[in-house]
Amino acid sequence: MSEDDTTATLSVLHHLNLTADSVGSPIPIESDSDFESYIAKLMEDFYDPRRFKSYHFASETTEVATALKGVTAANWSQRAQIVAERLHRVEIATQKSVSQLVELRSGSLVQIYTQINGQQAIIITKVDHSEFLDESELKSRLGLPFRQRIQKSMVALFEDETTIAEIRVSDTNAKISVYWWKDFLELEELKTSEKNTQTSFAAIDKTLRAQLHKKNKKSDFWALRNAVIGYFQTQQSFAFDMFVDTVFSQYQPDDPSIDVQKLIKDIKQLPDRHKFDTQFTIAHHEIKAKIKDTIKLSSNLELKITGDIPDMKNVILAKRSADGRKYIQIFSERGYDEFAKMESEPS
């Protein structure tokens, strides 16, 4: 998506009050307000698709699907009202079911009827309210935040007025809220968590092998692969932007010839090249076999890696003895206990 190719045409704002019986009418937007600039900033957030999951409607006759199809400038407000009323009902029901665990935050629903690269598009986004101090009255109030504007969103791109070509959903939470994609929008995922986990891990692993291991930058390969394994094993959800920041952004290579920024750029191209979502629940059982790797040490000796090794660079070290022989040093109490009987007794 290019910002130059995207023009917001119509927008509707509803306040979501879970203590009210109905969602009410759209909030009037005064011509001299700053709402247009706020919408422009919202649109900027959609140009960076670092975190999303692809879906389709579970049925062509669901309430939101029916409301969005056939939208025109003339009926936009009416259709947007239908969507807002549905979200209000779903949020009230959700709050009742989870009242003992969590409280849904108050916010506003912003709906935008626009064009993206010449395609009709509809954006539905929930914006949580932020507390601020009204300096004119010195009272605490809630309002729309200019920073971290989007919390939950859906973007629907149309082939024509009645055919939706693509649906992308995102959430600032690591995991996309079930009530948002399933209860409210009534969507089904295009790719399962298992498929996303398999495809993403394989693509990342293949890239590291091609750019590091095969180019004899093996210590950096094992360090980064170990960090990738650690992320997939310890996180419940995969959020691509967080993954890149966690594993690659602060990495200091052993080999100074490695261009970490280029590696990051190549990693960021993987979701489009290999067609996996950038936000999904990790299916840990799908990579148990794939994370295993073996390093041949000699004809009858192998080092087998079966998972994440915390602080790997300080656990396995490459050394040279005084007579020039190469060896690895592994810190392991269990390993020591196995071979301690071979250690020479002190004189």
N, C-alpha and C positions, 0 to 999 in steps of 0.2 A: 504494500500500500504506500502511496506517496501522498504527502500532505497536499501537494499542489493539485492532485486529482480528486480530492475529496471536498465536497461542499455540503455543509449542513443546511437543510431546507426548512424543516419544521421540527419543533420540539415542544414537549408537554411535561409539566412538573406536577407531581402529586406528593403531598405529605403523608407518610404512613404512621398513623397513630393507632397502636394496638389496643388502646382503651376505648376507642370510638367504635360505634356500631357499623359504620360504613366509611369508605375511603374518602368520600366527598368529591367535589368538583375539582378540576385542575386549578392550581394556584395562579391567579392573574399575574401576568408578566408586564410590568410597565415599560413603556418604550424607552424611558431614560434610565432603566436599570442596567446593572452590569452582568445580567444573566447571559447575554449573547457572548460576552468574553469568557464567561464561565463554561459555556457550551464549547467554545473554541478550545479551551484547555482540556475539557473532557475528550474531545476528538483527538487531541494530541496523544492521549494515553492509549488510543487504539492503534496508533501507527507502530507501536513496539510490541509485536505479538510474542513476547518472551514466555508467556505462560498461558496455555489454553488447552482445551480438550474438544474434539469434534464429536458432534451428536447429530441425530435426526429425530424428527417427531415420531413418537410411538405410534401415532395414528394421524392421518390427514384430517380427522374430524375432531381433534382435541380443541379445547376452548381457545388456547393461544394460537394454535396453527390456523384455525378458522378466522380468528380476528386479524391475523397478519396478512393472510392471502387476500389479494384484491384491494389492498390499501391504496388510496388515492389522496391527493391534497384535500379533496372535498370531504372524505369520510375519516380522515386521520384522527381527529379528536375523539370521535365516537369509538373507533377501534382501540385507541389508547386507553380510553376509560374502561373498556371491557378487561383489558390486561391488568390495569391498576386494581380493579375490584377483585380480580382473581387473586392477585398477590396478597392483598389485604386479608382475604378469607384464609388463605394458606398460612400466612404468618400467624394469625390468631390461633389456628388449629395447631400449628407447630409449637407455639409458645405454651399452650395448654399441655401438650404431650411431654415437653422437656422442662416444665416449670421447676422441678426439683433439682435440675442440673445446671441450667444456664438461662439467662434472660436475653432475648433478642434485642439488639440495639435499635433505637428509633432512627429513622432516616427518611429519605425521599426517593421516589422513583422518577428517574429521568428517562424519557423515551424520545428517540431522535429518528426522524424520517429523512433519509439523506441519499447521496450517491457516492459510491466508492469505485474509482476507475471506470466510470460510466455505468456501473451496475447499481440498481436500486438496492438499498440496504436499510435495515431497521436495527437500531441499537436500543437495548433495554438494559438499564443499569441501576443498581441499588447503591445509593450513596449514604453511608452512615453519618449521622450528625456529630459534630464536634462542639464541645463547650467553649464559649468565649465570654469575655467580660465586655459588656456594652458600656463604653466609656461615657456616653451621654447621660446614662441613668445609673451607672455603676452597679449593674445587675448582671447576674450570670444568665446567659442565654445559650440556646442550641442553634446551630446553623450548618450550612453546607461548607465543607472544608475546601480551601483552594489547593492544599497539598494532600496527597494520598486520597484523591477524589473518588476513585472507583473501588468498590469493595466486591461486588458481584456483577457480572455482565453477561449479556448474550448478544452476539452479532449474527444476523441472518442476511445472507446475500442471495439475491433473486436472479434466476435466469430470465423470467418474465414476471408479470404481475401476480401470477398464481403458482409459480414453480420456484420453490426455495432450493438453491443449488448447494448451499453450505451453511452450517450452523457451528459457531465457535462459542464456547462458554469458558469463562475464567473467574477466578476468585483470589483475593489477596491472601486468604488462608491457604495453608499448604494443601489442604484437601478441599475440593469443591463441595459446598454444602449440599447434602442430598435434598433438602427441602427446596432448594433453588432449581436444580436441574430436573429432578424427578417429580416432586409434588406440584411445584408451580408451573414449570414449563412443559412437563410431561414428555421428557425426551428419553431416548435410548442411546447408549454409547455406540459409536461406530467400531471402536477397537476396545477389546477387553483389557483389563489390567495385566493379564497374563501376556497378551500379544505385545502391549506397549513395553512391558518389562523385558521380554525376550529381545525385541527389536532394538530398543535403545541401548541395552547393555552390549549387545553384539556389535552395533555400529561404533560405539565409543571404544570398545576393546580393539576392534579391527583398525581404527584410526591410530591408536597408540602403538600398536604393533608395526604398522606401516611407517609411521613417522619417527619412531624412537628405536624399537627393538631391531628392526631390519637395517637401521642406519647406525648400528653399534653404539647406541646411546642407552645401554641396557639398565644402568643403575637408575636413570630417570624413568625409564619405562616401568620398572618394578615399583618404584616409589609412587608414581601416579596411578598405576593400576591398583595398587593396594588402597590408595585413597578412594578410588572409584568403588571398589568392592566395599570399603567401609561405609560409604554413603548408601549404597543399595542395601546393605545388611542392617543398618541401624535406623534408617528413616522409614516411616510408614508411608509417606507420600513423596512423589517425585515432582519437584518444581524446578524446571530447567534453569531459570535464572539463578536460583539459590544454589543449585548443583554446580554451575560453572564458577560462581563466586567462591564456594566452599573448597572445591578441589583445585581449581586452576589459577584464580586471580592472584593469590599471594605466593604461588609456588616459586621457589628459588632453585633453578636447575643445577645439578652437579657439572654438567657440560655447558660451558659459557656460549657455545655456538648455537644452542637451542633458542629459537625465537618463541617465547611463551605467548606473546600476543598473536603471532600467526597461528600457533596451535589453537588458541582460544577461538580465533576467527573460523578455523576449520571445524572445530567442535560445534560451534553455533550453527553451522550449515547442515548438520546431521539431521535434525527433525524434518526439514523439507526434503532432503535427499533420500532419506530412508522411511519417510512417512510415519513417524510416530508422534504422539501428542506430547506437549511440553508440560502437562500437568495430569498426573494420574496416581492411583494407589499402587504401590509397589507389591508385586506378587513374589514374595521372597522365595517360595518353593521353586519358582521357575529358573532361578539362576544358581541353585545349589551346586549343580554339576558344572556349570559354565565357569564358576569362579575358581575351580581347581586348576592348578598348573604345576608342572614338574620341571625342575632344573637338573639336568644330568651333570653330576659331579665327577664321576669316573665310570669305568665299565660296570661296576656292581654297586654303585652308590648314587642315590638320587635325593634331592631336596624337594619335598612335596609341600605345596602351599594350598591350603584348603579354605582359606578365608582371610578376613582382614587381620593384619598384624599391627596392633597399636605401636606407634613410635618405631616403625620398621627400621628407619635409618640408624637407630641406636641399638637395635636388637641384632641385626645382621650386618657385619662389617667386612669389607675386603681388606686383606693385609698382605704384606710381604715379609718373609723371615729374613734374618741377617744374611743367609746364604742365597737370597734371591728367590726362594720358592714362594709361590702364590698360594694363599689359603683364605678361607672365610672363617670368621669368628662369630659364633652364635651364643648369645647370653640366654641360658636356659637352666634353671635349677633341676628340672626333671631330667634333662639330657645329661647334666653333670652327674646326677645320682646313678644313671645307667652306666656311665663309663668311669666313675670315680675309682673303681677297683683296679683300673689300669694305671692310675696315677702313681708316680713314684713316691715312696714314703720319704719324708724329710730326714736328712742325716743328722 
